[in-house]
Amino acid sequence: MPWYLYLAFKQLFPTGRRFPFFTVISAVSVALGVALLIVVLGVMGGFGYQIREMITDTEGEIQIKAQGSISHYREAVKKIETVPGVAGATPYAAGVLMVQYQNKPAFPQMRGLDLGSINRVVSLDRFVRLGSLDALDDDSVILSGGLADALGVRLGAVVDIYTPLMLSRKDSEVILPRTAKVVGILEIGHQQLDSSTLYCTLRMAQDLYGLNEDVHGINVRVKPGEKEDAVVSRINEILPAEVRAFSWRDSFADFLWVLQLEKNMMMFVLLFVVLVAAFLTMSLLLVLVLKKTREIGVLGALGASRRQIALCFCLQGVGVGVVGTGAGLALGFTVLHFRNDLVRAITHVTGGQELLARFYQFSELPEHLENRDLALIVVAALVLSTLAGIIPAILASRLKPVEALRSE
Amino acid sequence: MSNPILSASGLVKTFRSGDRRIEVLRGVDLEIAPGESISIRGESGSGKSTLLHLLAGLDVPDAGALAWEGVADTGAKRRAAFLGIVFQSFYLIPELDVLQNVLMARRILGAPGAADRARAADLLKRVGLAERMEHLPAQLSGGERQRVAVARALMNSPRLILADEPTGNLDEQTGAAVIELLLGLCRETGTTLVLVTHNAEHAAKCARRLLLHNGRFA
């Protein structure tokens, strides 16, 4: 082992001292920064991951859309289901409605489902909280939990439904709403979808929007292990030019971009914590250089080169980075592991556990840390700690042995 | 003198103090034969330590020439193998135990092997610290620390040892014991010794005695 590596190690972990002040303070500061990054990015990644899961759970991995509506959808679905990599396809109609219950209006998103094929793409059954998907017919609807709560609707209630088509009728005509019985309350687990969505049969949606035999789109489920983009290309090859298939990434590109931007901004801001830790390490190393001026002089007198002396101090910065990052990883993953217990403990003290669950719609705090983010955290902590060692190292290497020895 | 181990001619060193120029060394000439022991005495501020730093290659003279065994290279790499230095304030590395402090001189030349460890242990035995090898410098007395410094200076079997007032921080009895040890080990190993000291008794134990006065040898 080169002497400068040996001495750097010994100065970080001196013989006979269990808690060397410099090492502990510097490593703890780096560890806290790394742990904070891991926890925040892990939880934020978890939210993003849950949302992405929710999108593919409810929409399939591929969406097929046209400029207007899609005609002859049954043939299209049949053709799509023959494409290699496709597990199933289901048509849908969507739009905004007005729903009224006891003079209380709401304007939910409508989702018209083809009951014959929906389960091949989306297993909606598992999200039904009250009632049953089997009870859904052309005269009934299922409401999202938030919508049912907002209207004060219970299972079995009858709601009035108004569509935009009714607005185009002549003034002399009386607008008569369509009535439907509520046969289910559904909760997917995402605030946006659960706050205001009405599910009905495709036939009912087609009637409400005057689509006749057309649909607004087709959702496609991809077989496990298949690459979505490859399947999209294969589907597009068999579709007419005016109808196009998009992967969920393309369909939600803006949303995903915002999610990524939020995460990147969070990482950028939190990296300042590691930066401050690196400055602390640098300050302590500078103090160490001043304290060890005579020892640096002796090393020079013993024949150590300037480069070697610089390396000795720079390696101490690296050492702090390695120890701090290791401790930060352990701390961060421990906190992530016990995150739900911590949230429960905090909300137990502060209250608001139900509010938290209602607002975020996650019964458990999600966690998903991507390898790329983990690698970025580790590299950033190590690079910043190494840089923190460079200025003290340059200062130490510039000391002339004779001047260092005279410093007494 | 044939093949001197160290030769210095016309060494001049000047320091600035504000507007003043202080000429500490005014043309020092010195030749030292292999195995010789030399003492350099002089009053405080006479330039003894400055001369020693120049001879060790730790400082550069304003004028004059210095050569070790006829070669002008006095750089760090050559210094590590050619000479050992003993300082007044010991300058041991506090984080390393006694054995590792002695081995540090060897580490700077390259990773020490089993033979080097054995030599370091043997040197510590010879300076009477066989039982203290695993102790830290802070656990030793001043005399013991200086004995460790002597062992460190001898670790690489140097051709020349420069000792800068090695007894300055020790009491009389301990100081005398350290000088005896240093002279004895140098004699035993054939190592050349240059001893800078205030103490006339210690200086008298060297084969050649020089007095530095007014920047020159008297």
Contacts between the chains, C-beta under 8 A, distances in Angstrom:
chain1	res1	chain2	res2	distance
A	1	B	111	6.1
A	2	B	107	7.9
A	2	B	111	7.2
A	3	B	104	6.6
A	3	B	107	3.6
A	3	B	108	5.3
A	6	B	107	6.4
A	7	B	93	7.2
A	7	B	95	7.8
A	7	B	96	7.8
A	7	B	104	7.6
A	10	B	93	7.8
A	10	B	95	4.7
A	10	B	96	5.9
A	10	B	100	7.6
A	11	B	95	5.4
A	14	B	94	7.5
A	14	B	95	3.8
A	15	B	95	6.6
A	15	B	96	7.1
A	15	B	97	5.7
A	15	B	136	6.5
A	16	B	136	5.9
A	294	B	89	7.3
A	294	B	91	5.8
A	295	B	91	6.5
A	295	B	93	5.8
A	295	B	94	7.9
A	297	B	91	7.5
A	298	B	87	7.2
A	298	B	91	4.1
A	298	B	93	7.7
A	299	B	108	7.4
A	300	B	58	7.2
A	300	B	76	6.7
A	301	B	56	6.7
A	301	B	58	5.8
A	301	B	79	7.5
A	301	B	85	5.2
A	301	B	87	7.9
A	302	B	79	7.9
A	302	B	80	6.2
A	302	B	85	7.6
A	302	B	104	6.8
A	302	B	105	5.5
A	302	B	108	5.2
A	302	B	152	7.9
A	303	B	76	5.0
A	303	B	77	6.4
A	303	B	78	7.9
A	303	B	79	4.7
A	303	B	80	2.4
A	303	B	81	7.3
A	303	B	108	4.9
A	303	B	109	7.1
A	304	B	76	6.5
A	304	B	80	7.7
A	304	B	108	5.3
A	305	B	76	5.2
A	305	B	77	7.0
A	308	B	108	7.7
A	400	B	58	7.8
A	400	B	59	7.7
A	401	B	58	4.8
A	402	B	53	4.8
A	402	B	58	4.3
A	402	B	59	4.4
A	405	B	53	7.7
A	405	B	58	7.5
A	405	B	87	7.0
A	405	B	91	7.6
A	408	B	89	6.3
